[in-house]
Amino acid sequence: MKHLMQNAIFSLLLLTSTVQAAVSPDQAAQLGSSLTPLGAEKAGNADGSIPAWTGGLAKNTGKKSPQGFLDDPFASEQPLFTITAQNAEQYQDKLSPGQLAMLKRYPDTYRLPIYPSHRTVALPEFVYKAVRANAERAQMIEGGNGLNDFQVAYPFPIPQNAQEVVWNHLTRYRGGSMKRNSVQVTPEKNGSFVPVKFKMEFAYRDQLKDYDPAKPGNVLFYYKEQITSPARLAGNVLLVHETLNQVREPRMAWLYNAGQRRVRRAPQVAYDGPYPASEGQRVGDNFDMYNGAQDRYEWKLVGKRELYIPYNSFKLDSPTLKYADIVQAGHLNPDHTRYELHRVWEVEATLKPGERHIYAKRVLFIDEDSWQIVLADHYDARGTLWRVGEGHMQPYYDVQVPWLAVDTLYDLLNGRYIASGLRNEESQGVEFGTKPLAADYTPAALRNSGVR
């Protein structure tokens, strides 16, 4: 770990203009030896509380139900201990400011059950090969706002600055393409909620049937979400073309309003514009813990540290639970959460002078094994910690995709929160490996998918 941090700090000092060079062949050779194929430290920590990475979960680890739910390989485990407001000081060196703030905000109900750590991330071999090639070729361009010579996922497995770490999160492998039904909730302070149900799908450009690698263009992936309930929102559809360089060519987004039967451009679905159907509890770049352009912030790589983070969250995805079992006043029911000790990259983003955003500072904590943001702290213009994000990571081991079971954004000031990705009561599972057409992701196609 010390060696990695020395490399990162040294590279920060050398970082200059608009193009950041890839690493040397000697550095890249660490991938698969002292580092995992994605660039994490393969070894465990000194006291063994973080184990060595030995390849992650096998594809046949457990069974998959007809509804798409996976067996929990750790169902029989019990917490090693539980962190509460009363004993938090004892563990504060391994807790984020946001976690400490949540314990203080909800001293009687919020807690972190700590389980044994398991390094379960595994990806397909073709992804590992692409990552090795990226390490020696991929570059940031235009001040970190775009990429060159990048393929598949994870352009910077051996990151040399904060923006490269963030790019690994933005481009992480999510199965290439996917469809799923999911539920979002924004509970009132008393815990009451109305589920908002979505049909969601996305596809990376190289997963399209009509993709031409000779003309890749600037679109990284296509995303579409249709609301199916409640009735007042049903039929509304959001379409996004996510661009690689969002400064040169901003994200393109459209909204179909079922009541008006109109398609409108939606430039507000970016930065701190309100995110649809979120009741003001999330802005555009809060989705997926963090997304979109990085140009409004100055980025700093703080370093690596060990934290208790939400991990292997199979229980939160269990079909034996109802949404009412999980959603409660203030935060998710901690009876169903799971935290483990893992190494994370810590990245700090500070709003540039003259730029506008409701978050003056953000601190992101990124799991070293998956490059998934698992914790995110958001500060207002007064420097007050305002919102706390948690990404409850779960590996879809049958298809070798590390992703989120549920992600939450807690508002410390108004006592409300938003939780996305719930699917416990849904009858249709996640479908990976779809092969759509580019025509499926055009504004014209929204009118067909948005009928009530």
C-alpha positions as CSV (number, residue, x, y, z in Angstrom):
1,M,0.0,0.0,0.0
2,K,2.8,2.4,0.9
3,H,4.4,1.8,-2.5
4,L,1.2,2.5,-4.3
5,M,0.6,5.7,-2.4
6,Q,4.1,6.9,-3.1
7,N,3.5,6.3,-6.8
8,A,0.2,8.2,-6.7
9,I,1.6,11.2,-4.8
10,F,4.7,11.4,-7.1
11,S,2.5,11.3,-10.1
12,L,0.3,14.0,-8.8
13,L,3.3,16.3,-8.6
14,L,4.2,15.5,-12.2
15,L,0.7,16.0,-13.5
16,T,0.7,18.8,-16.1
17,S,-1.5,19.8,-19.0
18,T,-4.4,18.3,-20.7
19,V,-3.0,14.8,-21.5
20,Q,-2.1,12.3,-18.7
21,A,0.3,9.6,-19.9
22,A,-0.4,5.9,-19.3
23,V,1.8,3.8,-17.0
24,S,4.9,2.0,-18.1
25,P,5.0,-1.6,-19.1
26,D,6.9,-2.4,-15.9
27,Q,4.1,-0.8,-13.8
28,A,1.5,-2.6,-15.8
29,A,3.2,-5.9,-15.2
30,Q,2.1,-5.6,-11.5
31,L,-1.5,-6.4,-12.7
32,G,-2.2,-10.0,-11.9
33,S,0.9,-10.3,-9.7
34,S,1.2,-8.0,-6.7
35,L,-2.0,-6.3,-7.9
36,T,-5.3,-7.9,-8.9
37,P,-6.2,-7.6,-12.6
38,L,-8.2,-4.5,-11.7
39,G,-5.3,-2.9,-9.8
40,A,-6.2,-3.5,-6.2
41,E,-3.6,-4.8,-3.7
42,K,-3.7,-8.5,-3.9
43,A,-2.4,-9.0,-0.4
44,G,-4.4,-8.7,2.7
45,N,-3.7,-6.3,5.5
46,A,-1.2,-6.8,8.3
47,D,-3.6,-8.3,10.9
48,G,-5.6,-10.4,8.5
49,S,-8.9,-8.5,9.0
50,I,-8.8,-7.8,5.2
51,P,-8.0,-11.1,3.4
52,A,-5.9,-11.5,0.3
53,W,-7.8,-11.5,-3.0
54,T,-7.8,-15.1,-4.4
55,G,-10.0,-14.6,-7.5
56,G,-13.4,-13.6,-6.1
57,L,-16.6,-15.7,-6.1
58,A,-17.0,-18.4,-8.7
59,K,-19.8,-18.3,-11.1
60,N,-21.3,-21.4,-9.6
61,T,-21.2,-20.2,-6.0
62,G,-24.9,-20.5,-5.5
63,K,-28.2,-21.0,-7.3
64,K,-30.3,-18.4,-9.0
65,S,-34.1,-18.4,-8.5
66,P,-36.6,-18.0,-11.4
67,Q,-37.1,-14.4,-10.3
68,G,-33.3,-13.8,-10.6
69,F,-32.3,-13.7,-6.9
70,L,-29.0,-15.3,-6.0
71,D,-28.2,-17.5,-3.0
72,D,-26.4,-15.6,-0.3
73,P,-23.0,-17.4,0.3
74,F,-22.7,-15.8,3.7
75,A,-26.2,-16.3,5.0
76,S,-25.0,-18.2,8.0
77,E,-22.5,-15.6,9.2
78,Q,-23.2,-13.5,12.2
79,P,-21.8,-10.0,12.9
80,L,-18.4,-9.8,14.6
81,F,-19.7,-6.7,16.4
82,T,-21.9,-3.8,15.9
83,I,-20.9,-0.1,15.8
84,T,-23.4,2.2,17.5
85,A,-23.4,5.9,18.6
86,Q,-22.3,4.7,22.0
87,N,-19.1,2.9,20.9
88,A,-18.4,4.8,17.6
89,E,-15.4,6.6,19.1
90,Q,-13.6,3.3,19.4
91,Y,-13.8,2.7,15.7
92,Q,-13.7,6.3,14.3
93,D,-10.4,5.8,12.4
94,K,-12.3,3.2,10.2
95,L,-15.5,5.3,9.7
96,S,-16.1,8.1,7.3
97,P,-17.3,11.5,8.5
98,G,-20.7,10.7,7.0
99,Q,-21.0,7.5,8.9
100,L,-20.1,9.2,12.1
101,A,-22.7,11.9,11.3
102,M,-25.4,9.3,10.7
103,L,-24.6,7.7,14.1
104,K,-24.9,11.1,15.7
105,R,-28.1,12.0,13.8
106,Y,-29.9,8.7,14.7
107,P,-28.2,7.5,17.9
108,D,-31.0,5.1,18.8
109,T,-31.6,3.5,15.5
110,Y,-28.7,3.7,13.1
111,R,-25.9,1.1,13.5
112,L,-23.3,-0.7,11.4
113,P,-23.3,-4.5,11.8
114,I,-19.7,-5.6,11.0
115,Y,-19.2,-8.9,9.4
116,P,-16.1,-10.9,8.3
117,S,-14.5,-9.4,5.1
118,H,-14.7,-11.3,1.9
119,R,-13.1,-10.1,-1.4
120,T,-15.7,-11.4,-3.8
121,V,-15.1,-9.3,-6.9
122,A,-14.5,-11.3,-10.0
123,L,-14.9,-10.2,-13.7
124,P,-14.8,-12.0,-17.0
125,E,-11.3,-12.7,-18.5
126,F,-11.9,-10.5,-21.5
127,V,-12.4,-7.5,-19.1
128,Y,-9.1,-8.3,-17.4
129,K,-7.3,-8.3,-20.8
130,A,-8.9,-5.0,-21.7
131,V,-7.8,-3.5,-18.4
132,R,-4.2,-4.6,-19.0
133,A,-4.2,-2.9,-22.4
134,N,-5.8,0.2,-20.9
135,A,-3.1,0.5,-18.3
136,E,-0.5,1.1,-21.0
137,R,-2.5,3.1,-23.5
138,A,-5.5,4.9,-22.0
139,Q,-5.1,8.6,-21.4
140,M,-7.1,11.5,-20.0
141,I,-7.5,14.4,-22.4
142,E,-8.8,18.0,-22.1
143,G,-8.0,18.4,-18.4
144,G,-9.5,15.0,-17.5
145,N,-12.8,15.5,-19.2
146,G,-12.4,12.8,-21.8
147,L,-10.5,9.6,-22.6
148,N,-8.3,8.4,-25.4
149,D,-7.4,4.8,-26.3
150,F,-9.9,3.3,-23.9
151,Q,-11.7,0.0,-24.3
152,V,-14.4,-1.9,-22.3
153,A,-13.9,-0.7,-18.7
154,Y,-11.4,0.7,-16.1
155,P,-9.0,2.8,-18.1
156,F,-6.6,3.4,-15.2
157,P,-6.1,0.3,-13.0
158,I,-3.0,1.9,-11.6
159,P,-4.3,5.5,-11.0
160,Q,-2.0,8.4,-10.8
161,N,-4.4,11.1,-9.8
162,A,-7.9,11.6,-8.4
163,Q,-9.7,12.0,-11.8
164,E,-8.3,8.7,-13.0
165,V,-9.8,7.0,-9.9
166,V,-13.2,8.6,-10.7
167,W,-13.0,7.5,-14.3
168,N,-12.6,4.0,-13.1
169,H,-15.9,4.3,-11.3
170,L,-17.6,6.0,-14.2
171,T,-16.6,3.3,-16.7
172,R,-16.7,0.3,-14.4
173,Y,-17.9,-3.0,-15.9
174,R,-21.7,-3.5,-15.5
175,G,-22.3,-6.4,-17.7
176,G,-22.1,-4.4,-20.9
177,S,-25.9,-4.1,-21.2
178,M,-28.8,-4.8,-18.8
179,K,-32.5,-4.6,-18.2
180,R,-34.2,-4.7,-14.8
181,N,-37.3,-3.7,-12.8
182,S,-36.5,-1.8,-9.6
183,V,-38.1,0.4,-7.0
184,Q,-37.2,3.8,-5.6
185,V,-38.5,5.3,-2.4
186,T,-38.3,8.7,-0.8
187,P,-39.7,8.2,2.7
188,E,-41.2,11.0,4.8
189,K,-39.6,11.7,8.2
190,N,-42.1,9.3,9.8
191,G,-41.0,6.5,7.4
192,S,-44.1,6.4,5.2
193,F,-43.4,5.9,1.5
194,V,-44.9,5.3,-1.9
195,P,-42.8,3.0,-4.1
196,V,-41.9,4.4,-7.5
197,K,-41.4,1.5,-9.9
198,F,-39.1,1.6,-12.9
199,K,-38.2,-0.4,-15.9
200,M,-34.6,0.4,-16.5
201,E,-32.1,-0.5,-19.2
202,F,-28.7,0.6,-20.5
203,A,-26.2,-0.5,-23.1
204,Y,-22.6,0.4,-23.7
205,R,-22.0,1.4,-27.2
206,D,-20.0,-1.7,-28.1
207,Q,-23.0,-3.8,-27.0
208,L,-25.3,-2.4,-29.8
209,K,-26.1,-4.7,-32.7
210,D,-25.2,-2.0,-35.1
211,Y,-22.1,-0.7,-33.4
212,D,-19.3,0.3,-35.7
213,P,-15.9,0.1,-34.0
214,A,-14.4,2.2,-36.8
215,K,-16.7,5.0,-35.8
216,P,-17.2,4.8,-32.0
217,G,-18.3,8.4,-31.6
218,N,-18.4,10.2,-28.2
219,V,-21.3,8.3,-26.6
220,L,-20.2,5.9,-23.8
221,F,-23.5,4.3,-23.1
222,Y,-27.3,4.7,-23.5
223,Y,-29.7,4.7,-20.5
224,K,-33.5,4.6,-20.4
225,E,-35.9,4.4,-17.4
226,Q,-39.6,4.3,-17.6
227,I,-41.9,4.8,-14.6
228,T,-44.6,2.2,-14.3
229,S,-46.2,3.3,-11.0
230,P,-47.7,5.2,-9.2
231,A,-50.4,6.3,-11.6
232,R,-49.5,10.0,-11.4
233,L,-46.0,9.3,-12.8
234,A,-46.6,6.2,-14.9
235,G,-45.5,6.4,-18.5
236,N,-42.9,9.1,-18.0
237,V,-39.6,8.1,-19.6
238,L,-36.1,9.4,-19.3
239,L,-33.5,8.8,-22.0
240,V,-29.8,9.6,-21.7
241,H,-26.9,9.5,-24.1
242,E,-23.9,9.5,-21.8
243,T,-20.9,11.1,-23.5
244,L,-17.3,10.4,-22.9
245,N,-16.3,14.0,-23.1
246,Q,-19.2,16.0,-21.5
247,V,-17.5,19.3,-21.8
248,R,-16.9,19.1,-25.5
249,E,-20.3,17.4,-26.1
250,P,-22.6,17.6,-23.0
251,R,-24.7,14.7,-22.0
252,M,-27.9,14.5,-24.1
253,A,-31.1,13.8,-22.2
254,W,-34.8,13.7,-23.1
255,L,-38.0,13.3,-21.0
256,Y,-41.2,11.9,-22.3
257,N,-44.2,13.3,-20.4
258,A,-47.0,10.8,-20.7
259,G,-49.7,13.3,-19.7
260,Q,-48.7,15.8,-22.4
261,R,-47.5,13.1,-24.8
262,R,-44.5,15.2,-25.5
263,V,-40.7,14.6,-25.7
264,R,-38.6,17.4,-24.4
265,R,-34.9,17.9,-24.1
266,A,-33.8,17.7,-20.5
267,P,-30.4,19.5,-20.1
268,Q,-31.2,19.8,-16.4
269,V,-30.5,16.0,-15.9
270,A,-26.8,16.8,-15.1
271,Y,-24.7,18.4,-12.4
272,D,-27.1,19.7,-9.7
273,G,-30.2,19.8,-11.8
274,P,-33.2,18.0,-10.1
275,Y,-33.3,14.3,-10.9
276,P,-36.8,13.1,-12.1
277,A,-39.2,11.6,-9.5
278,S,-36.7,12.1,-6.6
279,E,-38.8,14.7,-4.6
280,G,-35.8,17.0,-4.4
281,Q,-33.7,14.4,-2.5
282,R,-31.2,13.9,-5.3
283,V,-29.6,15.9,-8.1
284,G,-28.5,14.7,-11.5
285,D,-24.9,13.7,-10.6
286,N,-26.0,11.9,-7.4
287,F,-27.3,9.0,-9.5
288,D,-25.1,5.9,-9.3
289,M,-23.3,7.6,-6.3
290,Y,-21.6,10.0,-8.8
291,N,-21.9,10.4,-12.5
292,G,-21.2,12.8,-15.3
293,A,-18.7,15.5,-16.0
294,Q,-15.9,16.4,-13.6
295,D,-15.1,19.9,-14.8
296,R,-16.8,21.9,-12.0
297,Y,-14.5,20.6,-9.3
298,E,-10.8,20.6,-8.4
299,W,-9.9,16.9,-7.6
300,K,-7.5,15.7,-5.0
301,L,-6.3,12.2,-4.3
302,V,-6.2,12.0,-0.5
303,G,-4.9,8.4,-0.4
304,K,-5.9,4.9,0.6
305,R,-7.4,3.9,3.9
306,E,-9.3,1.0,5.5
307,L,-13.0,1.6,6.2
308,Y,-16.1,-0.3,7.2
309,I,-18.1,-0.1,4.0
310,P,-21.4,-1.7,2.8
311,Y,-20.4,-4.9,1.1
312,N,-21.7,-8.3,-0.1
313,S,-25.2,-7.0,0.5
314,F,-27.1,-10.1,-0.5
315,K,-29.5,-9.8,2.4
316,L,-30.8,-6.4,1.2
317,D,-31.6,-8.1,-2.1
318,S,-33.5,-11.0,-0.6
319,P,-37.0,-12.0,-1.9
320,T,-37.9,-13.0,1.7
321,L,-38.1,-9.3,2.6
322,K,-40.8,-6.7,1.8
323,Y,-40.0,-3.1,1.1
324,A,-41.6,-2.2,4.4
325,D,-39.1,-4.5,6.1
326,I,-36.2,-2.5,4.7
327,V,-37.5,1.1,4.5
328,Q,-37.9,2.9,7.9
329,A,-37.8,6.4,9.2
330,G,-34.4,8.1,8.7
331,H,-32.5,5.3,7.1
332,L,-32.6,1.7,5.9
333,N,-33.3,-1.0,8.6
334,P,-29.9,-2.0,9.8
335,D,-31.1,-5.5,10.6
336,H,-30.6,-6.1,6.8
337,T,-27.4,-4.3,6.1
338,R,-23.9,-5.7,6.1
339,Y,-20.5,-3.8,6.5
340,E,-17.1,-5.2,6.1
341,L,-13.5,-3.8,6.4
342,H,-12.0,-3.0,3.0
343,R,-9.4,-0.7,1.5
344,V,-10.8,2.3,-0.3
345,W,-9.4,5.2,-2.3
346,E,-10.4,8.5,-0.9
347,V,-11.0,11.4,-3.4
348,E,-11.9,14.9,-2.5
349,A,-13.7,17.3,-4.9
350,T,-13.8,21.0,-4.2
351,L,-15.9,23.4,-6.3
352,K,-13.8,25.6,-8.6
353,P,-14.0,29.4,-8.1
354,G,-16.7,30.8,-10.3
355,E,-18.5,27.5,-10.8
356,R,-21.9,26.6,-9.5
357,H,-23.1,23.5,-7.7
358,I,-25.2,22.9,-4.6
359,Y,-22.4,20.7,-3.2
360,A,-19.3,22.9,-2.5
361,K,-17.3,19.8,-1.6
362,R,-17.7,16.0,-2.0
363,V,-15.6,13.3,-0.6
364,L,-15.8,9.9,-2.4
365,F,-14.7,6.6,-1.0
366,I,-14.1,4.0,-3.8
367,D,-13.7,0.2,-3.2
368,E,-10.3,-0.8,-4.4
369,D,-11.6,-4.2,-5.8
370,S,-14.5,-3.0,-7.9
371,W,-13.9,0.7,-8.3
372,Q,-17.4,1.3,-7.1
373,I,-18.1,4.4,-5.0
374,V,-19.4,2.9,-1.8
375,L,-19.6,6.0,0.4
376,A,-20.0,9.7,-0.5
377,D,-20.1,12.8,1.7
378,H,-21.6,16.0,0.4
379,Y,-21.0,19.5,1.9
380,D,-22.9,22.7,1.4
381,A,-21.4,26.2,0.7
382,R,-21.0,26.7,4.5
383,G,-18.9,23.6,4.8
384,T,-21.7,21.7,6.6
385,L,-21.9,18.0,5.9
386,W,-25.3,17.8,4.3
387,R,-25.9,14.5,2.5
388,V,-24.4,11.0,3.0
389,G,-24.4,8.4,0.3
390,E,-24.1,4.7,0.8
391,G,-23.7,2.1,-2.0
392,H,-24.5,-1.4,-0.8
393,M,-22.4,-3.4,-3.1
394,Q,-23.4,-6.9,-4.2
395,P,-21.6,-9.2,-6.7
396,Y,-23.8,-10.8,-9.3
397,Y,-21.4,-13.7,-9.3
398,D,-23.3,-15.8,-11.9
399,V,-22.4,-13.2,-14.6
400,Q,-19.3,-11.8,-12.8
401,V,-20.7,-8.3,-12.4
402,P,-20.0,-6.3,-9.2
403,W,-22.8,-3.8,-8.7
404,L,-25.1,-2.3,-6.1
405,A,-28.1,-4.0,-4.5
406,V,-29.3,-0.6,-3.1
407,D,-27.9,2.9,-3.0
408,T,-29.1,5.6,-0.6
409,L,-28.6,9.3,-0.1
410,Y,-29.4,10.5,3.4
411,D,-30.2,14.2,4.1
412,L,-28.9,15.0,7.5
413,L,-30.8,18.3,7.7
414,N,-34.3,17.4,6.7
415,G,-34.3,13.8,8.0
416,R,-35.4,12.3,4.7
417,Y,-33.6,10.1,2.2
418,I,-33.8,8.4,-1.2
419,A,-33.1,4.7,-1.8
420,S,-32.8,3.2,-5.3
421,G,-32.4,-0.3,-6.7
422,L,-34.8,-2.2,-4.5
423,R,-36.3,-5.2,-6.2
424,N,-37.3,-7.6,-3.4
425,E,-41.0,-7.8,-4.4
426,E,-40.4,-7.8,-8.1
427,S,-41.0,-11.0,-10.2
428,Q,-38.5,-10.3,-13.0
429,G,-34.8,-10.5,-12.4
430,V,-31.9,-8.6,-13.9
431,E,-31.2,-9.5,-17.5
432,F,-27.6,-9.0,-18.6
433,G,-26.2,-9.3,-22.1
434,T,-29.1,-7.7,-24.1
435,K,-28.3,-6.7,-27.6
436,P,-30.4,-3.6,-28.5
437,L,-30.2,-1.3,-31.5
438,A,-29.1,2.3,-31.5
439,A,-32.7,3.0,-32.7
440,D,-34.0,1.8,-29.4
441,Y,-32.4,4.9,-27.7
442,T,-33.7,7.7,-29.9
443,P,-36.1,10.5,-28.8
444,A,-38.6,9.1,-31.4
445,A,-38.5,5.7,-29.6
446,L,-39.7,7.4,-26.3
447,R,-43.2,7.9,-27.6
448,N,-43.6,4.2,-28.2
449,S,-42.2,3.1,-24.8
450,G,-44.1,5.8,-22.8
451,V,-47.7,4.9,-23.3
452,R,-49.7,4.7,-20.0
